[in-house]
């Protein structure tokens, strides 16, 4: 039976982001420009499981959906080649307890750095160590997650589109 190795896709994405979270990260340090280093990269659905504040700043990921596309005609349904176009959500979270400048919202700036750094890393690693044929960020929403963000918490949501044959 042929299926998409969803767990491996998340594992490879986590590995790529973890490896980039150093001052020598390539093509960019995941934490570049941020006031604090990224503490964790997780494979947890933020909608289902709340993230404890000591993990901020962090990234987490989960699958949203998979479109199945028939690629070949075969003698039966089980032997035909298919392509899966998968939507994965990569959520970044930052928490800025104290701001030193009332003219700048440092919480906004931190989530913007985190999501832009993540996008640049994924552009360079678009095959996720061979786990997919390609991936690209389809959209990034800043500051709009339906969560009680209060003053200090910021969440950015990247919709990552992936494609693989199976």
Steps between C-alpha positions, in 0.01 A plus 500: 500500500641836398459797727659834581748487788345793686698440818829512307405830338451664840817337635707635209351849534572501874856380437565774241371773732689361802827493302446859384449619859868579556711806437651313203161386367473481123375687303409708808484455875138418593531744791668781300386846608304368797555611859495138619595171331225265385454256789323214322381366167208264562255274319193599702164629373463839668123488452475179706786530749593831667871581506649587836650850520849382601537361144471846337626595249419178317369344183253216468341321206202287401329383183191682377397288199617285208365521145536171311567537127498200262814512287477179296237270357541143624318171471352550848470768766773360722789510250453849356759763592370790702633836607413646836487877541518553871431810703710525815460776756819638655418723795751729667441647846687773684451663838649837592441574868664843511530765232761771535371727225137613496534605134567143380302182567785256558255208513397568140861529389600172664231292326582668169869403537409142592263443210723671241803297618294179476393585145858564389618168647219310325573667167851351517378157617197464272525119477514454880798263484328297226172449690300691233535597133467868588356738756440872515338743742163586351412770753602640837247664730634721773318585822166347398480162674167467687665476841496726801826671415472774761784750475813289495429181300525503121426211264589475131347231278676374185303284257762275345403315181683168439484252214602134489435195284383174648 
